[in-house]
Amino acid sequence: MTTTVATTTITVELPEAFDQRWNRLPGITVDGKRITIDPEAYFFRFENSSWLVIDWETVTSGLLHAEETEESAVEQLALDFVKAHGRSASDAGEVLAIAYQVYSYLFRDEHLATLGLPNFTADHLRMLREAATFMALNKVELDGHISNVGPCWFFPSATGVVFDLSERDGQMLDEVYHGGWFNEHRRIEGIKAHTALGGRLVHGCQSVPDQSGGVVAAYGTSMANFAVELAGMKDEWIQRVESHRVTVA
C-alpha cells in the first residue's frame, strides 16, 4: 500500500447486515451490521483521509425533487448544491454511512421492473448497494491524481470474489451499475444523489466495462489527467483482488 496519512481503524454500523463473504477481502471485517476496515490491509493506495460530503437528509429534502430548467441544467443544480452544503469529513465511517444511503436509493427494488433483465433480482441490487458503499472511499484529487484506491474500484473483480458470481452474472451486475448512463431518468437520479458524496460518479471505461473506474469526483476534476494515471495503475491490483477468489474443487 502507498500511504501518506495516518491510518486508523474505520468502523461503521449500517442499517442492514452486509454479506459475510466480504471478509474474503483483506482489511474488511463484516459482523452483521457492523463493518470494520483496517486501512493498512484494505487500501492499495491511501493518501487522503478527507472526503467532501453532504448529509443525505439535506439532499433528499433540498435536491432530489428539484427540476432542471432551460437556464439551469441538473449538473448546475448539483454543483451549486455541493458549493452550498458540502463539508469536509475525516471520519471514513461517516462516509460509508452516507454512501449506503445514496446507493440504497439508487439501487432500490422499484427499478427491477424497468431494467430489461429478467434474471436480475433484488439480491443483485443488494450486491450493488454493498459494493458501491465501499467504493465511496476511493478518491481522486482536483488535478486528476488518484489518491485512494481500494478493491471495489475494480467492481467486477471485487463482486465476483465476494459473491461467487459467474462471468455472465458479473457482467450483468456491471451492466446495471453502468446503466445510469443509458437511462436518462436514472442518470438524473445519480447526479443528484451523488452530491451527498461531494461530486459526480466517473468511470474510465470506454466502449465496454473494463474495470477502469469507480470514484465520485468533485466537479472540476481534471478528467484528462485522471485517464492517463488510471491507464497505468490497475493491472497488478486487479490480480491481487482476483487472487482471493474461492475455487471449488
Backbone as a ProteinNet text record, in pm:
[ID]
protein_1_A
[PRIMARY]
MTTTVATTTITVELPEAFDQRWNRLPGITVDGKRITIDPEAYFFRFENSSWLVIDWETVTSGLLHAEETEESAVEQLALDFVKAHGRSASDAGEVLAIAYQVYSYLFRDEHLATLGLPNFTADHLRMLREAATFMALNKVELDGHISNVGPCWFFPSATGVVFDLSERDGQMLDEVYHGGWFNEHRRIEGIKAHTALGGRLVHGCQSVPDQSGGVVAAYGTSMANFAVELAGMKDEWIQRVESHRVTVA
[TERTIARY]
82.5	0	85.7	46.5	107.5	24.9	86.7	10.6	92.5	27.1	92.4	11.1	-89.6	-172	-171.2	-200	-211.1	-330.1	-311.1	-416.5	-474.2	-601.6	-672.4	-787.2	-826.6	-933.1	-1062	-1129.6	-1255.9	-1368.2	-1467.7	-1581.2	-1711.4	-1813.8	-1946.8	-2048.8	-2164.3	-2276.6	-2386.1	-2427	-2521.6	-2660.3	-2763.3	-2899.7	-2925.1	-2851.2	-2871.4	-2737.7	-2744.3	-2624	-2567.3	-2435.5	-2367.4	-2336.1	-2313.2	-2278.4	-2145.6	-2144.2	-2024.2	-1906.3	-1932.5	-1823.8	-1733.9	-1773.2	-1680.3	-1551.5	-1558.8	-1439.3	-1330.9	-1363.2	-1261.4	-1156.5	-1193.9	-1100.5	-1018.4	-888.8	-803.8	-851.4	-850.2	-878.6	-1023.8	-1115.8	-1257.7	-1302.6	-1370.3	-1435.1	-1582.4	-1668	-1812.3	-1867.8	-1936.2	-2001.8	-2145.6	-2230.3	-2367.6	-2373	-2429.8	-2442	-2313.4	-2222.9	-2100.5	-1988.6	-1927.4	-1817.2	-1693.4	-1582.6	-1454.3	-1355.3	-1281.4	-1181.7	-1046.4	-946.9	-807.7	-745.7	-723.4	-674	-543.2	-455	-325.7	-343.1	-440	-461.9	-557.1	-650	-757.1	-714.9	-654.4	-626.1	-501.3	-505.2	-385.5	-308.1	-380	-320.8	-413.6	-355.1	-436.9	-358.6	-387.2	-311.2	-394.1	-524.3	-609	-724.3	-727.3	-832	-937.9	-964.1	-1068.2	-1158.2	-1288.7	-1386.2	-1486.9	-1539.3	-1643.1	-1778.4	-1863.9	-1993.1	-2102.8	-2226	-2345.1	-2435.7	-2496.2	-2588.2	-2699.2	-2729.9	-2829.8	-2966	-3001	-3128.5	-3135.2	-3023.2	-3019	-3041.3	-2983.2	-3001.5	-3145.9	-3202.3	-3339.1	-3439.6	-3417.9	-3514.6	-3489.8	-3364.7	-3333.1	-3302.4	-3279.5	-3234.9	-3306.9	-3339.2	-3390.1	-3514.4	-3595.3	-3718.6	-3705.4	-3587.4	-3566.3	-3565.6	-3621.1	-3629.6	-3535.5	-3465.6	-3382.4	-3469.3	-3415.6	-3487.1	-3400.5	-3451.5	-3372.8	-3251.2	-3259.6	-3148.5	-3053.7	-3099.9	-3018	-3031.7	-2930.8	-2930.2	-2908	-2938.4	-2926.4	-2782.5	-2685.8	-2545.7	-2515.1	-2574.2	-2553.6	-2622.2	-2742.1	-2810.8	-2724.2	-2664.7	-2581.2	-2457	-2391.8	-2271.5	-2302.8	-2410.7	-2448.7	-2482.9	-2545	-2583.7	-2460.2	-2362.1	-2238	-2167.5	-2163.4	-2099.6	-2169.1	-2301	-2377.7	-2374.6	-2368.2	-2388	-2272.3	-2174.5	-2066.2	-1980.7	-1933.8	-1843.7	-1739.7	-1629.5	-1521.4	-1545.8	-1525.9	-1539.5	-1411.7	-1357.2	-1237.2	-1268.9	-1395.4	-1439.9	-1488.6	-1407.2	-1444.5	-1570.9	-1597	-1719.7	-1841.7	-1833.5	-1943.6	-1963	-1853.2	-1862.3	-1933.7	-1898.9	-1964.2	-2113.5	-2148.7	-2289.2	-2369	-2312.7	-2380	-2388.1	-2279.3	-2277.1	-2383.6	-2402.7	-2504.8	-2643.3	-2668.6	-2797	-2810.7	-2702.3	-2703.8	-2738.4	-2670.2	-2686.6	-2809.9	-2861.5	-2991.5	-3100.5	-3080.7	-3174.8	-3155.8	-3032.9	-3008.2	-3033.9	-3011.8	-3031.5	-3147.4	-3260.7	-3379	-3461.7	-3543.3	-3611.9	-3707.1	-3758.2	-3855.6	-3795.2	-3665.1	-3601.7	-3604.7	-3631.5	-3624.9	-3715.8	-3831.8	-3930	-3887.7	-3793.7	-3758.2	-3617.4	-3544.9	-3406.8	-3397.8	-3502.6	-3497.7	-3410	-3385	-3301.3	-3381.2	-3451	-3541.3	-3472	-3342.7	-3270.6	-3207.7	-3226.9	-3169.7	-3267.5	-3218.4	-3305.4	-3277.5	-3362.5	-3341.2	-3209.7	-3167.4	-3039.6	-2923.6	-2935.2	-2831.9	-2825	-2939.6	-2939.7	-2870.2	-2890	-2821	-2670	-2624.2	-2480.8	-2428.2	-2505.1	-2464.3	-2457.5	-2555.7	-2556.4	-2433.3	-2401.2	-2288.4	-2156.1	-2134.1	-2006.4	-1987.1	-2093.9	-2082.8	-2057.2	-2106.9	-2079.4	-1929.9	-1862.6	-1717.5	-1646.2	-1698.1	-1636.5	-1625.8	-1714.1	-1716.3	-1588.6	-1506.3	-1380.2	-1270.2	-1291.5	-1196.5	-1194.9	-1084.1	-1075.7	-981	-1021	-934.2	-928.9	-810.1	-791	-830.1	-841.6	-882.8	-787.8	-658.9	-563.2	-566.6	-656.4	-670	-590.8	-509.6	-431.6	-523.4	-505.1	-585.4	-518.7	-583.4	-517.9	-559.3	-682.5	-728.3	-781.4	-733.5	-778.2	-798.2	-919.9	-948.9	-996.9	-1016.5	-1056.1	-1182.3	-1276.6	-1403.2	-1391	-1271.9	-1250.9	-1273.2	-1225.1	-1231.5	-1358.1	-1468.9	-1601	-1631.3	-1610.8	-1643	-1558.5	-1430.8	-1345.8	-1387.3	-1410.4	-1445.8	-1578	-1678.7	-1808.1	-1800.7	-1719.3	-1702.5	-1640.9	-1538.9	-1472.8	-1569	-1641.8	-1726.1	-1849.9	-1914.6	-2045.7	-2043.3	-1924.4	-1912.4	-1991.7	-1979.2	-2057	-1993.9	-2078.2	-2030.9	-1994.1	-1921.4	-1885.3	-2011	-2114.8	-2237.7	-2304.6	-2314.5	-2378.7	-2295.4	-2162.5	-2077.6	-2095.7	-2107.2	-2129.7	-2266.7	-2365.2	-2499.5	-2501.2	-2430.9	-2423.2	-2355.6	-2247.9	-2175.7	-2259.8	-2341.7	-2428	-2527.6	-2583.4	-2676.7	-2603.9	-2483.4	-2403	-2376.6	-2342.6	-2316.2	-2443.6	-2557	-2677	-2733.1	-2693.4	-2740.7	-2698.1	-2594.8	-2551.2	-2644.3	-2725.5	-2806	-2955.2	-2991.1	-3130	-3134.5	-3198.1	-3188.6	-3248.2	-3356.2	-3415.8	-3317.4	-3254.8	-3158.1	-3032.9	-2993.1	-2875.9	-2899.9	-3018.1	-3050.4	-3056.4	-3115.4	-3116	-2973.3	-2885.9	-2748.1	-2673.7	-2694.3	-2627.5	-2669	-2798.6	-2847.4	-2798.4	-2812.9	-2778.7	-2630.6	-2545.8	-2401.5	-2350.5	-2434.7	-2391.8	-2363.8	-2430.7	-2405.9	-2263.1	-2198.5	-2058.5	-1966.6	-2017	-1932.7	-1907.1	-1973.5	-1943.5	-2027.9	-1964.7	-2036	-1957.2	-2028.4	-1964	-1898	-1771.5	-1699.1	-1636.8	-1614.7	-1551.2	-1446.2	-1348.6	-1251.6	-1281.8	-1392.8	-1427.1	-1459.4	-1433	-1462.5	-1585.2	-1569.2	-1686.5	-1740.9	-1659.7	-1705.3	-1654.6	-1727.3	-1676.6	-1545.3	-1438.2	-1309.4	-1237.7	-1316.4	-1262	-1175.9	-1210.7	-1127.5	-1190.1	-1265.5	-1314.4	-1413.1	-1429.9	-1525	-1496	-1527.4	-1496	-1593.3	-1632.4	-1710.6	-1611.3	-1604.6	-1505.7	-1572.2	-1501.9	-1553.3	-1567.3	-1666	-1678	-1551.9	-1499.3	-1376.7	-1252.7	-1266.3	-1152.2	-1103.4	-971.4	-913.1	-934.1	-1025.7	-1050.7	-938	-869.9	-758.8	-646	-605.9	-500.7	-545.8	-671.2	-728	-716.2	-751.5	-748.2	-606.5	-509.4	-370.4	-320.2	-345.5	-297.3	-369.3	-499.8	-577.8	-528.4	-488.9	-446.6	-326.3	-245.1	-123.6	-124.7	-237.6	-230.8	-294	-374.8	-471.3	-432.4	-348.6	-332.7	-288.3	-185.8	-136	-242.9	-316.9	-416.8	-535.6	-574.6	-682	-639.5	-515.2	-465.8	-470.4	-441.7	-445.3	-587.4	-684.1	-824.5	-864.1	-831.4	-869.5	-806.7	-694.7	-627.1	-708.1	-810.1	-890.5	-1017.4	-1030.3	-1145.2	-1140	-1255.5	-1267.6	-1299.1	-1214.4	-1235.9	-1285.8	-1382.5	-1441.1	-1383.2	-1326.2	-1262.6	-1368
-119.5	0	124.2	224.7	356.4	443.3	500.6	581.8	700.9	814.5	934.1	993.7	920	968.8	866.4	913.3	822.2	730.2	602.6	505.6	457.3	484.4	436.5	348.3	257.4	163.4	237.7	193.6	252	161.2	218.2	138	210.6	131.3	186.5	77.1	114.9	23.1	72.7	-11.6	26.1	-31	17.5	-28.2	-175.2	-233	-372.9	-446.5	-574.9	-656.6	-674.4	-671.5	-698.8	-848	-893.7	-1032.4	-1066.2	-1177.6	-1219.4	-1246.6	-1272.2	-1305	-1185.5	-1065.4	-952.8	-977.5	-1065.8	-1097.9	-1166.5	-1207.5	-1266.1	-1163.3	-1037.1	-932.9	-884	-867.1	-821.6	-687.3	-677.4	-549.9	-525.4	-609	-592	-698.6	-653.4	-744.6	-706.7	-798.9	-778.4	-867.2	-806.1	-877.9	-827.3	-885.8	-838.1	-697.7	-605.7	-466.6	-386.6	-441.2	-368.5	-403	-299.3	-315.8	-248.8	-320.1	-266.1	-279.2	-172.3	-173.1	-133.4	-215.7	-184.4	-120.6	10.9	77.3	20.3	-23	-77	-200.5	-282.2	-405.5	-387	-291.8	-278	-200.1	-85	3.7	-38.5	-21.9	-32.8	99.6	207.3	340.5	422.7	488.4	566.9	691.4	801.6	924.5	1040.2	1025	1137.1	1084.9	1125.1	1078.3	1184.9	1265.8	1367.9	1354.7	1356.1	1344.1	1457.7	1499.6	1602.3	1533	1569.3	1502.7	1605.7	1560.4	1633.7	1532.7	1570.5	1481	1437.9	1308.6	1255.5	1321.7	1351.6	1416.4	1552.9	1622.7	1751.9	1734.4	1628.9	1601.4	1563.4	1477.1	1431.8	1545.7	1636.1	1745	1862	1881.5	2002.7	1986.7	1860.8	1846.5	1737.3	1625.1	1511.6	1546	1637	1670.8	1799.3	1857.8	1978.9	1943.8	2031.5	2008.6	2103.6	2050.8	2137.5	2223.7	2334.8	2427.9	2458.7	2538.9	2580	2660.6	2726	2809.7	2736.9	2627.4	2559.8	2409	2347.5	2202.4	2131.9	2001.2	1926.1	1927.2	1927	1932.6	2063.3	2173.9	2302	2304.1	2244.9	2234.3	2158.3	2048.2	1966.5	2043.2	2109.9	2186.7	2294.4	2367.8	2473.6	2415.3	2298	2235.3	2192.4	2136.3	2097.4	2220.6	2328.2	2450.8	2503.9	2491.9	2548.9	2461.9	2329.6	2239.9	2145.1	2135.8	2040.8	2073.9	1969.4	1986.2	1875.2	1901.4	1804	1705.6	1576.7	1472.2	1390.7	1371.7	1289.6	1152.8	1130.3	1001.8	916.2	818	732.4	652	622.3	553.4	636.2	766	854.6	854.1	851.8	847.3	719.6	607.5	481.4	485.6	546.6	554.2	637.2	749.2	831.9	758.6	691.1	617.3	509.1	441.6	337	395.8	515.4	581.3	618.4	666.9	702.8	582	470.8	355.6	272.5	286.8	226.8	295.9	423	498	464.8	464.3	444.5	300.9	204.2	64	5.3	70.5	25.6	-69.5	-147.7	-258.4	-213	-92.6	-49.9	-43.4	-40.9	-37.2	-173.8	-279.3	-413.1	-426.6	-365.5	-382.7	-315.2	-221	-144	-170.9	-263.9	-289.4	-369	-444.2	-525.8	-648.5	-690.8	-807.1	-902.8	-998.2	-1083.1	-1167.5	-1194.2	-1275.1	-1192	-1061.6	-972.5	-962.3	-986.9	-999.8	-890.6	-886.8	-795.2	-825.5	-951.5	-987.8	-924.4	-915.9	-848.3	-699.4	-637.8	-497.3	-480.9	-576.7	-571	-575.9	-662.1	-669.1	-533.6	-469.1	-337.9	-235.9	-237.2	-141.6	-159.4	-283.6	-309.4	-270.9	-313.8	-285.4	-136	-66.8	76.6	153.9	103.9	168.8	171.6	58.1	55.7	144.2	150.2	229.1	377.2	422.8	565.2	613.3	521.8	562.6	590.9	550.7	587.8	739.4	791.9	938.1	979	1082.8	1143.7	1293.4	1350.6	1491.8	1580.3	1709.7	1803.3	1802.4	1775	1771.6	1639.7	1549	1420.7	1307.7	1338.6	1233.6	1142	1011.9	912.7	887.2	931.9	928.5	810	762.9	647.6	540.3	418.2	305.9	183.9	130.3	5.8	-99.3	-222.3	-330.8	-301.6	-227.1	-203.6	-99.7	-43.2	32.7	-61.8	-184.4	-285	-368.3	-307.9	-352.3	-497.6	-539.4	-678.4	-780.4	-752.2	-846.7	-856.7	-743.2	-744.8	-816	-785.6	-850.9	-998.8	-1033.3	-1174.4	-1253.5	-1195.5	-1261.9	-1279.4	-1174.8	-1176.1	-1262.2	-1249.4	-1311.1	-1437.2	-1486.3	-1609.2	-1601.2	-1489.3	-1469.4	-1540	-1596.1	-1645.2	-1525.7	-1551.2	-1441	-1371.2	-1448.1	-1389.7	-1300.6	-1350.7	-1271.9	-1148.6	-1163	-1047.7	-939	-977.4	-880.3	-815.2	-893.3	-840	-737	-767.5	-673.8	-544.6	-557.9	-440.9	-359.8	-429.1	-359.9	-268.6	-316	-233.5	-119.9	-148.7	-44.9	71	38.7	142.5	196.1	128.8	157.6	296.7	365.9	501.8	596.3	556.3	640.9	627.5	521.7	493.1	512.8	549.6	575.1	713.3	806.8	946	967.7	898	913.3	870.2	754.4	707.2	795	847.7	935.4	1060.6	1119.3	1239.4	1206.9	1092.5	1049.5	1038.2	978.5	958.4	1088.5	1185.5	1314.7	1381.1	1380.2	1443.4	1368.4	1235.4	1158	1166.1	1171.3	1170.9	1303.4	1406.3	1528.1	1497.2	1395.6	1358.3	1312.3	1267.1	1224.7	1327.3	1446.6	1559.3	1581	1508	1529.2	1442.3	1387.2	1300.5	1170.9	1065.7	937.5	939.3	897.6	893.9	756.9	723.5	598.1	626.8	539.9	548.7	452.2	376.3	278.3	347.7	274.8	330.2	258.6	181.2	121.7	1.8	-60.7	-174.1	-157.3	-211.4	-208.2	-286	-219.3	-288.2	-258.2	-235.6	-214.4	-88.9	11.5	131.9	251.3	228.2	344.6	309.2	397.2	378.7	475.8	604.1	706	821.6	882.4	1005.8	1121	1193.8	1301.6	1437	1528.9	1664.6	1729	1814.9	1891.7	1976.7	1975.9	2048.2	1961.3	1832.8	1741.3	1721.3	1719.6	1700.4	1556.9	1537.5	1403.8	1357.5	1451.3	1413.2	1350.3	1414.8	1359	1229.7	1225.8	1106.2	986.5	1006.4	896.8	845.8	936.8	896.5	812.4	858.7	784.4	650.6	649.8	527.8	419	459.5	362.1	280.3	337.2	267.2	205.5	209.7	173.5	40.5	-20.1	-115.3	-263.3	-305.3	-448.3	-527.2	-479	-551.3	-560.6	-453.7	-451.9	-541.5	-548.5	-640.8	-784.5	-817.7	-952.7	-983.7	-883.1	-903.9	-928.5	-857.9	-882.8	-1023.8	-1057.4	-1188.1	-1304.4	-1279.9	-1387.8	-1438	-1365.4	-1405.2	-1481.7	-1514.6	-1595.9	-1732.3	-1779.7	-1912.6	-2010.9	-2109.6	-2209.1	-2338.6	-2395.8	-2522.5	-2636.6	-2734.5	-2848.2	-2933.6
0	0	0	-77.5	-71.9	20.5	122.4	216.4	261.8	274.3	327.8	441.6	491.5	601.2	712.6	834	946.3	923.9	951.3	926.7	1058.8	1080.2	1197.8	1152	1239	1203.3	1172.5	1066.5	1022.4	1069.4	1137.4	1182.8	1151.8	1122.9	1099.3	1124	1171.7	1183	1090.7	998.2	895.1	925.1	857.2	888.7	859.5	765.4	729	732.4	757.8	761.4	620.5	608.8	483.3	474.8	353.6	328.8	397.1	469.3	541.7	449	321.9	229.5	197.7	241.5	228.3	306.8	404.8	483.4	401.3	279.3	192.4	149.2	145.7	102.1	220.5	202.8	313.2	368.7	500.4	565.1	598.3	547.3	576.1	676.1	781.7	874.6	882.6	839.8	846.6	956.7	1051.3	1160.9	1168.5	1085.5	1077.8	1020.8	1097.1	1052.1	1075.5	1151.8	1187.1	1089.1	1034.8	939.9	996.7	991.5	1035.7	920.4	894.5	787.2	845.4	818.2	850.8	727.1	727.2	606.2	554.1	644.2	601.9	514.7	548	473.4	356.5	369.5	269.9	145.7	164.7	51.1	-25.1	-156.7	-238	-235.1	-225.4	-212.9	-124	-22.3	70.4	110.3	41.8	60.5	116.2	121.2	162.1	247.5	372.7	464.3	488.3	385.6	393.1	271.1	294.8	186.8	195.7	81.6	76.5	78.1	172.1	186.4	214.9	197	238.6	308.6	419	486.6	390.4	389.7	296.3	315.5	438.9	464.1	395.9	388.9	320.4	170.7	114.1	-29.1	-59.2	24.6	-2.3	8.3	101.7	120.4	26.7	-14.8	-88.9	-235.8	-283.4	-422.2	-501	-438.8	-516.2	-598.4	-547.9	-619.5	-701.9	-704	-784.3	-932.4	-1015	-1158.5	-1232.5	-1333.8	-1415.3	-1505.5	-1550.3	-1637.6	-1759.3	-1848.7	-1965	-1923.2	-1809.2	-1762.7	-1668.3	-1608.1	-1506.8	-1522.6	-1585.9	-1605	-1472	-1468.2	-1344.2	-1292.6	-1383.7	-1340.7	-1267.9	-1314.9	-1247.9	-1112.3	-1106	-977.3	-877.6	-924	-835.9	-790.5	-883.9	-849.9	-747.7	-769.2	-675.1	-538.3	-537.1	-410.6	-332.1	-402.1	-334.8	-278.2	-355.1	-306.6	-181.6	-179.2	-68.2	56.6	39.7	153.7	182.2	93.6	113.3	234.2	300.8	415.5	413.2	476.7	482.2	595.6	565.6	666.7	670.5	789.8	806.5	866.2	901	955.1	839.4	800.3	687.8	716.5	843.6	879	844.2	864.7	827	675.8	601.4	455	410.9	471.7	437.9	470.7	583	622.3	522.3	477.6	378.2	245.3	209	82.3	80.1	192	195.2	170.7	222.2	196.5	49.5	-9.5	-151.5	-237	-212.9	-301	-267.2	-146.7	-117.5	-198.2	-224.3	-308.3	-456.2	-503.7	-646.5	-691.5	-603.4	-639.3	-558.5	-565.3	-492.5	-579.6	-511	-577.4	-687.7	-680.6	-780.5	-921.4	-932.2	-1063.9	-1134.1	-1061.1	-1121.1	-1242.7	-1236.5	-1343.7	-1473.4	-1467.6	-1586.8	-1638.1	-1576.3	-1617.1	-1746.8	-1779.8	-1900.4	-1886.3	-1762.9	-1735	-1647	-1706.6	-1628.3	-1522.8	-1537.7	-1439.3	-1328.5	-1334.9	-1233.8	-1117.8	-996.8	-879.7	-776.3	-675.5	-563.7	-492.5	-494.2	-432.4	-509	-641	-719.1	-682.8	-662.2	-621.3	-486.2	-396.3	-266.7	-286.5	-376.7	-406	-453.6	-540.6	-590.8	-477.8	-390.5	-278.7	-191.1	-161.8	-71.9	-136.7	-260.9	-326.8	-349.4	-391.1	-416.4	-287.6	-175.7	-47.3	-19.2	-37.5	-17.6	-119.6	-240.7	-346.5	-309.6	-220.2	-185.6	-117.8	-67.5	-3.9	-105.6	-231.7	-336.8	-352.7	-402.4	-413.2	-524.6	-597.3	-698	-669.9	-681.1	-649	-767.3	-741.5	-846.4	-965.9	-941.1	-1052.4	-1128.7	-1090	-1158	-1095.7	-994.8	-927.9	-848.4	-862.9	-791.5	-657.1	-549.2	-419	-333	-344.8	-266.4	-360.5	-343.1	-425.6	-335.9	-337	-268.4	-366.8	-321.9	-412.8	-492.3	-435	-504.6	-615.2	-635.8	-759.2	-878.1	-863.5	-969.9	-947.6	-982	-942.9	-981.3	-1107.1	-1142.5	-1066.8	-1049.3	-976.4	-829.9	-766.6	-624.4	-601.2	-681.2	-661.7	-698.2	-797.3	-832.2	-718.9	-654.2	-541.8	-425.2	-392.7	-272.9	-291.8	-407.7	-425.7	-513.3	-546.9	-626	-756.3	-825.7	-946.4	-1065.3	-1149.9	-1278.8	-1364.8	-1473.6	-1563	-1615.9	-1647.6	-1700.1	-1596.7	-1473.3	-1368.6	-1334	-1336.5	-1311.2	-1415.1	-1540.7	-1646.9	-1633.7	-1592.2	-1573.3	-1460.2	-1352.8	-1240.5	-1284	-1360	-1407.1	-1505.1	-1583.3	-1678.9	-1607.4	-1496.9	-1420.6	-1350.5	-1301.1	-1236	-1331	-1455.2	-1554.4	-1619.5	-1596.7	-1673.4	-1657.1	-1552	-1533.8	-1644.1	-1720.1	-1831.8	-1953.1	-1955.5	-2073.7	-2049	-1928.5	-1893.1	-1830.4	-1897.4	-1853.8	-1715.5	-1685	-1552.6	-1444.2	-1464	-1364.8	-1362.6	-1478.2	-1481.5	-1397.8	-1412	-1335.1	-1185.9	-1151.7	-1011.5	-958.1	-1039.8	-996.7	-975	-1062.8	-1048.1	-918.1	-890.7	-768.2	-644.3	-645.2	-525.8	-492.4	-594.5	-567.8	-512.4	-508.1	-438	-291	-234.8	-95.2	-74.1	-182.5	-175.4	-241.3	-261.2	-297.8	-444.6	-534.3	-675.4	-765.7	-866.7	-961.2	-979.7	-1012.6	-1036.9	-1173.8	-1179.5	-1306.7	-1326.4	-1453.4	-1491.7	-1597.4	-1604.4	-1711.2	-1824.8	-1810.7	-1913	-2045.5	-2154	-2286.2	-2343.4	-2448.3	-2512.7	-2437.6	-2353.1	-2273.3	-2130.2	-2032.2	-1895	-1885.3	-1841.4	-1833	-1701.7	-1597.9	-1463.3	-1455	-1533.5	-1538.6	-1468.1	-1364.6	-1293.1	-1186.3	-1093.7	-986.6	-874.6	-897.6	-798.4	-815.6	-704.1	-708.8	-703.9	-814.5	-828	-813.2	-750.9	-737.6	-875	-890.6	-1013.8	-1031.3	-1152.6	-1181.1	-1182.2	-1148.8	-1150.9	-1293.8	-1312	-1444.6	-1491	-1585	-1637.5	-1730.3	-1793.6	-1881.4	-1799.8	-1691.5	-1606.5	-1539.3	-1497.7	-1436.6	-1531.1	-1657.5	-1755.2	-1777.2	-1781.7	-1803.1	-1686.1	-1564	-1447.3	-1435.4	-1460.8	-1449.4	-1544.1	-1663.7	-1765.2	-1719	-1632.2	-1593.8	-1456.2	-1387.3	-1246.1	-1209.7	-1295.3	-1244.3	-1248.9	-1341.9	-1367.4	-1244.4	-1175	-1057.4	-949.8	-930	-823.7	-855.9	-983.1	-1022.2	-992.2	-1022.6	-995.5	-845.6	-764.4	-619.7	-570.6	-628.4	-593.4	-636.8	-760.2	-815.9	-738.1	-673.2	-600.6	-481.6	-443.3	-328.8	-367.8	-496.2	-537.3	-469.8	-430.9	-371.6	-483.2	-498.5	-604.5	-543.2	-610	-563	-643.5	-574.7	-642.4	-712
[MASK]
+++++++++++++++++++++++++++++++++++++++++++++++++++++++++++++++++++++++++++++++++++++++++++++++++++++++++++++++++++++++++++++++++++++++++++++++++++++++++++++++++++++++++++++++++++++++++++++++++++++++++++++++++++++++++++++++++++++++++++++++++++++++++

